[in-house]
Amino acid sequence: MEQKRVWLCLAHMSGNEMKFIQEAFDTNWVVPLGPNVNGFEADLEAMVGHGKRVVALSSGTAAIHLALVHLGVKAGDEVICQSMTFSASANPIVYQGATPVFVDSERDTWNMDPNLLEEAIRDRIARTGRKPAAIIPVYLYGMPAYIDDIMDIARRYEIPVVEDSAEGFGSCYRGQVVGTFGDYGIMSFNGNKMITTSGGGALICASDEVKRRVMFYATQSREPVPYYLHKEIGYNYRMSNICAGIGRGQMTILDEHLAWHRHLCDVYERGLQGLDGITVHVNPDDRFDSNYWLNTILVDPERTGGVDYEQLRVALDAAGIESRPLWKPMHTQPVFSGAPAYVNGVSEHLFAQGLCLPSGPYVTDEDAQRIIDIIAAAVRGK
Ligand SMILES: *Cc1c(COP(=O)(O)O)cnc(C)c1O
């Protein structure tokens, strides 16, 4: 029998999604508002807690964009962004005509280095006479950042924080869900994220007032009068009632998804721990509780006898298993070549050695064992 292909991270339905979608059709709520949107937002608000409000939007990218719009980020401003990330963290800065300033990572979490963040803030103030308009830390592959330290610095300099928690859905730091520490938090429900709406996102905001304002921007900034009156530029970023129905179904199995991602981390860690030069990225200490959205390893060719991550990727691919290099740091991307960057070598080192392994409900224990065996054979074969 031909073996199935093992993908990096596939959407996985609970079976409850169709019930919510059918309800939307039956009641003709096939629009970007309605009972599923309200219900999904209520589910998300219950999950994040801390008195936060949530606005369902068309994507995580739209959520970052509207956070910057609400903050009034404009042409000529600078916004600090973690360099090691997916381009969607930084693109909305440019949509606003502002300039991204990239800050490198530290080795424990792979996320924004607080020391380098403070250095960057001081240097930008010294050079431009103005402080950055916002800070965007990221929770790579689900791993929380040193967010207490980042928030301390942000408060001292009075700079708002937009947590890009798109990959950290359900991850906690000191028992608190990520995305609730800063002024805004981001969720993404793209097809390969922790849960999906087929495409969608959400913005976590501090109050009802902010939520109303963000909803206003997301629905073309229409003033509350019977005719169409606009005093500000708007966006078409609201989530549809159909997508929100998928989201409500997904929320019914969120706990199982989280448990399985974390279980796979244990399996990978136990299976790979004896292999010289292969390191599974795990919580640095018990303050951290990653969702392990994607399980990741570092491959050090000096200790594997010359085997690098690309050789492992090719060996896995030949066996029908998808794996993927880590995000290429933004300060090394041609599109951002003009942007200021504060670097320490960590993100470039991670990109040179890192590989994402298949994760999520469709990856069985047997699949994970096969992946471990292929990696072990490649390293021991040397
Ligand atoms: C997926 C992702 C986003 C964007 O989310 P979309 O819903 O795809 O627009 C933003 N930041 C990070 C780090 C992501 O992984």
Ligand as a Chemical Component Dictionary entry (heavy atoms), coordinates in Angstrom:
data_LIG
# 
_chem_comp.id                   LIG 
_chem_comp.type                 NON-POLYMER 
_chem_comp.pdbx_formal_charge   0 
_chem_comp.three_letter_code    LIG 
# 
loop_
_chem_comp_atom.comp_id 
_chem_comp_atom.atom_id 
_chem_comp_atom.alt_atom_id 
_chem_comp_atom.type_symbol 
_chem_comp_atom.charge 
_chem_comp_atom.model_Cartn_x 
_chem_comp_atom.model_Cartn_y 
_chem_comp_atom.model_Cartn_z 
_chem_comp_atom.pdbx_ordinal 
LIG C1 C1 C 0 -0.092 33.582 9.902  1  
LIG C2 C2 C 0 0.623  34.736 10.487 2  
LIG C3 C3 C 0 0.152  36.054 10.354 3  
LIG C4 C4 C 0 -0.966 36.480 9.456  4  
LIG O1 O1 O 0 -2.116 35.835 9.512  5  
LIG P1 P1 P 0 -3.074 35.704 8.230  6  
LIG O2 O2 O 0 -4.364 35.298 8.837  7  
LIG O3 O3 O 0 -2.470 34.664 7.351  8  
LIG O4 O4 O 0 -3.144 37.040 7.557  9  
LIG C5 C5 C 0 0.835  37.063 11.008 10 
LIG N1 N1 N 0 1.923  36.811 11.715 11 
LIG C6 C6 C 0 2.432  35.576 11.851 12 
LIG C7 C7 C 0 3.652  35.385 12.679 13 
LIG C8 C8 C 0 1.818  34.502 11.216 14 
LIG O5 O5 O 0 2.347  33.273 11.310 15 
# 
loop_
_chem_comp_bond.comp_id 
_chem_comp_bond.atom_id_1 
_chem_comp_bond.atom_id_2 
_chem_comp_bond.value_order 
_chem_comp_bond.pdbx_ordinal 
LIG C1 C2 SING 1  
LIG C2 C3 SING 2  
LIG C2 C8 DOUB 3  
LIG C3 C4 SING 4  
LIG C3 C5 DOUB 5  
LIG C4 O1 SING 6  
LIG O1 P1 SING 7  
LIG P1 O2 DOUB 8  
LIG P1 O3 SING 9  
LIG P1 O4 SING 10 
LIG C5 N1 SING 11 
LIG N1 C6 DOUB 12 
LIG C6 C7 SING 13 
LIG C6 C8 SING 14 
LIG C8 O5 SING 15 
# 
